[in-house]
Every structure is written in structure tokens, then in C-alpha cells.
Amino acid sequence: MFAKHRKLMLLALCLGGLALLAGCAATYTGIRYADLKVENKMSASIFLDPVPPDQRTVFVQVRNTSDKPFDLQPDIVAALTAKGFKVVQDPNKAHFWLQANVLSVGLTDESALEKASMAGFGGPIAGAAIGGVLGGSHAATGAVIGGVAAGAAEMISGAMVKVNTYAVITDIQLSERGKAPTSQTFKSSLKQGTGQTRISQQSASTSGMKKYQTRIISTARKTNLEWAEAYPALRRGIAQAIAGVM
């Protein structure tokens, strides 16, 4: 009888300690991510040559091939105008062409962001992944108590406080009008159906524009963050990052 009461008391103490750990973890997480944090990272740096004021003209073209509405062009135009650029509608009258494509918009995790960033311009985008918080439980009881308690604390604190990360992946191509024609070669490999047959294509041409490409990974993170709050902050952040290259 005494042994049974002792086990019950030990269980109650463990549960109490677990609840305390969960509460502390939830409080720490809530404080750490209480303010909205927006970050923008480029996969590669771009360096443009300085130009005189009369050549600070740019043609802007923004597309969105994601499955969510994301109107980025007005913010980019405003950011470029604030830097002294004149945005023109005719690409033939612009010294620079700025072309952007919004590839992906939504909730994500660190693993998917790292893969998308390493892939660079035009590379594949990994889907968001959800991992478990508990490891295996085949070891001796004494060895796994700490690990299980920590894992359970994370689960409980996660239910109390949820940190959401929204991400936008944008491919950027900047073109600069050069003094001399620039030769360029296009190579492509097209797959036929589900078999192993492929068609290789190659063509050469001459252009008056020098082209640069990069990818921008933009994230917004906050406790219990909703898309309505993340959307304008992400738009401003991406526009400022793009304008910073010019």
C-alpha cells in the first residue's frame, strides 16, 4: 500500500514539474516572438554599374505564379521612385528592366526555406515539412524520462503558443542596357512523356541587355501570426530588398 502511494506521489510530482516546464516554455516562446520579425535573404548578390541621372529609368514587370494573391508591383514601383528612379511603361525607353516572379506564398518551416534558398534562381521549391517532437522510446526507462518530458513540454507549449512563419519566394531578373551587344546562348532539355526520351535544344542570339538573376526568400514570424498582418509587411520588405540592389 505504501509503495502504491509512493508511486502516485512520484507521478504527481513529475506531472507538476512537466506542467511547470510547459508553462515556462510557452512564456519564453511568447516573449521571444511577441513582435513581428521580417527577414529577406538573397541567394546571390547583384552589382550594377553606376549610371548618370538621365539613365535612372526602369521598366518593371511583376508576375505571380503562386496559388495565392500577392500584388507586389505597387510596392516595388514606390520603393524605386523613392530612390530617384523613373518607372517607364515602354521597355525600349528604359535603361534597366526589373522582372520578378512570385513563386510561392504560405506557411513554411526552416528546412523548406533552406532548400529553396540553396536552389537559387529558377531552382525547385521544397514543400513545408512537419516533424515530430518525440524520439524513440525503446531505451531503458531511466534514460528516456528527461527526453520524453522535454518533448511533452514542447507539445504542450506549442498548443499554448503557436509561432507561425509565412514565407514568400521570389525570383528576380535584372537587365541593364549595355554599350555593346551581348551574345547569349540558350540551352534546354525537354522530357517526352513519362519515358526516358529527351529533346535538347540550343539557340544563340544577341541582346543589348546584360542580365543578372537572384532569388529572394522573405519570411515573417510572430506568435499567433495571421496572414492579414504578415501580408503588407512582406510586401514592403521584398520591395525594399529589390530597390536596394538598384
Residue pairs with C-beta under 8 A, 6 or more apart in sequence:
14 145
14 149
17 149
18 149
18 152
18 153
18 156
19 156
21 149
21 150
21 153
22 152
22 153
22 156
22 157
22 160
23 157
23 160
25 153
25 154
25 156
25 157
26 156
26 157
26 160
26 161
29 157
29 161
29 163
29 223
30 161
30 223
33 163
33 221
33 222
33 223
34 222
34 223
35 222
36 220
36 221
36 222
36 225
36 229
36 230
36 233
37 220
37 221
37 222
38 218
38 219
38 220
38 233
38 234
38 236
38 237
39 218
39 219
39 221
39 237
40 216
40 217
40 218
40 237
40 238
40 240
40 241
41 117
41 216
41 217
41 218
42 214
42 215
42 216
42 241
43 117
43 118
43 119
43 120
43 121
43 214
43 215
43 216
43 217
44 120
44 121
44 213
44 214
44 215
45 214
46 174
46 212
46 214
46 245
48 96
48 174
48 176
48 212
48 245
48 246
49 176
51 95
53 84
55 95
56 84
56 85
56 86
56 95
57 85
57 86
57 87
57 88
57 93
57 94
57 95
57 96
58 80
58 85
58 86
58 87
58 88
58 94
58 95
58 96
58 97
58 98
58 246
59 87
59 88
59 89
59 90
59 91
59 93
59 94
59 96
59 97
59 98
60 73
60 76
60 77
60 80
60 87
60 98
61 97
61 98
61 99
61 100
62 72
62 73
62 76
62 99
62 100
62 101
62 102
63 99
63 100
63 101
63 102
64 70
64 71
64 72
64 101
64 102
65 101
65 102
65 103
66 102
66 103
66 104
66 105
66 106
67 105
68 105
68 106
70 102
70 105
70 168
70 231
70 235
71 235
72 100
72 102
72 170
72 235
72 238
72 239
75 235
75 236
75 238
75 239
76 98
76 100
76 238
76 239
76 242
76 243
77 87
78 239
79 239
79 240
79 242
79 243
80 87
80 98
80 243
80 246
81 87
82 243
83 243
83 246
85 96
85 246
88 94
91 97
94 177
95 176
95 177
96 174
96 175
96 176
96 177
96 246
97 173
97 174
97 175
97 209
98 172
98 173
98 174
98 242
98 246
99 172
99 173
99 174
99 175
100 170
100 171
100 172
100 173
100 242
101 170
101 171
102 168
102 169
102 170
103 125
103 169
103 170
103 171
104 116
104 125
104 167
104 168
104 169
105 166
105 167
105 168
105 169
106 128
106 166
106 167
107 128
107 164
107 165
107 166
107 167
108 128
108 165
108 166
108 167
108 219
109 128
109 129
109 130
109 131
109 165
110 165
111 126
111 129
112 125
112 126
112 127
112 128
112 129
112 167
113 167
113 217
113 219
115 124
115 125
115 126
116 123
116 124
116 125
116 126
116 169
116 215
116 217
117 215
117 217
119 125
119 215
120 214
120 215
121 171
121 172
121 173
121 213
121 214
121 215
122 171
122 213
122 215
123 215
125 169
133 151
133 154
133 155
133 158
134 147
134 148
134 151
134 152
134 155
135 147
135 151
137 144
137 148
161 223
161 224
162 223
162 224
163 221
163 222
163 223
163 224
163 225
164 221
164 222
164 223
164 224
164 225
164 226
164 230
165 219
165 220
165 221
165 225
166 219
166 220
166 221
166 225
166 227
166 230
166 234
167 217
167 218
167 219
167 220
168 217
168 218
168 219
168 234
168 238
169 215
169 216
169 217
169 218
170 215
170 216
170 218
170 238
171 213
171 214
171 215
172 213
172 214
172 215
172 216
172 242
172 245
173 211
173 212
173 213
174 211
174 212
174 213
174 245
174 246
175 209
175 210
175 211
175 212
176 209
176 210
176 212
177 208
177 209
177 210
178 208
178 209
178 210
181 206
181 207
181 208
182 206
182 207
182 208
182 209
182 210
183 204
183 205
183 206
183 207
184 204
184 205
184 206
184 207
184 211
185 202
185 203
185 204
186 201
186 202
186 203
186 204
186 205
187 200
187 201
187 202
188 200
188 201
188 202
189 198
189 199
189 200
189 201
190 198
190 199
190 200
190 201
191 197
191 198
192 198
192 199
214 245
216 238
216 241
216 242
218 234
218 237
218 238
218 241
220 229
220 230
220 233
220 234
220 237
222 229
222 230
